[in-house]
Amino acid sequence: MIQLEALYRIEDLAARYPSVFRSAGALRWAVFSNREELEEAGALVRLGRRLYISKPHFESWLAAKNGRAAAE
């Protein structure tokens, strides 16, 4: 289930965590490069033309991806 208070625009999420994302462009590139995986994880929500990131789903996806990278 997606909680509305957990949805962020790319610009807002990047601004909230500048130590993780150098810029909104860096986060946008990460979303573009991993779009299929993020959609499967439920991390991307589209409302009209706007794209939102579900922070809890994004964090889960990131943790899983980090675990896979460490195992490889």
Contacts in CASP RR format, 6 or more apart in sequence:
PFRMAT RR
TARGET T0000
AUTHOR 0000-0000-0000
METHOD contacts of the structure
MODEL  1
MIQLEALYRIEDLAARYPSVFRSAGALRWAVFSNREELEEAGALVRLGRR
LYISKPHFESWLAAKNGRAAAE
2 42 0 8 1.000
2 45 0 8 1.000
2 54 0 8 1.000
2 57 0 8 1.000
3 54 0 8 1.000
3 56 0 8 1.000
6 54 0 8 1.000
6 55 0 8 1.000
6 56 0 8 1.000
7 45 0 8 1.000
7 52 0 8 1.000
7 53 0 8 1.000
7 54 0 8 1.000
7 55 0 8 1.000
8 16 0 8 1.000
8 52 0 8 1.000
8 53 0 8 1.000
8 55 0 8 1.000
9 50 0 8 1.000
9 51 0 8 1.000
9 52 0 8 1.000
9 53 0 8 1.000
10 24 0 8 1.000
10 25 0 8 1.000
10 27 0 8 1.000
10 28 0 8 1.000
10 31 0 8 1.000
10 51 0 8 1.000
10 53 0 8 1.000
11 24 0 8 1.000
13 21 0 8 1.000
13 27 0 8 1.000
13 53 0 8 1.000
13 55 0 8 1.000
13 58 0 8 1.000
14 21 0 8 1.000
14 23 0 8 1.000
14 24 0 8 1.000
14 25 0 8 1.000
14 26 0 8 1.000
14 27 0 8 1.000
15 24 0 8 1.000
21 27 0 8 1.000
21 30 0 8 1.000
31 38 0 8 1.000
31 44 0 8 1.000
31 51 0 8 1.000
31 53 0 8 1.000
34 61 0 8 1.000
34 65 0 8 1.000
35 44 0 8 1.000
37 61 0 8 1.000
37 65 0 8 1.000
38 44 0 8 1.000
38 53 0 8 1.000
38 58 0 8 1.000
38 61 0 8 1.000
41 57 0 8 1.000
41 58 0 8 1.000
41 60 0 8 1.000
41 61 0 8 1.000
41 64 0 8 1.000
42 54 0 8 1.000
42 57 0 8 1.000
42 61 0 8 1.000
43 53 0 8 1.000
43 54 0 8 1.000
43 57 0 8 1.000
43 58 0 8 1.000
43 60 0 8 1.000
43 61 0 8 1.000
44 51 0 8 1.000
44 52 0 8 1.000
44 53 0 8 1.000
44 54 0 8 1.000
45 51 0 8 1.000
45 52 0 8 1.000
45 53 0 8 1.000
45 54 0 8 1.000
46 52 0 8 1.000
END
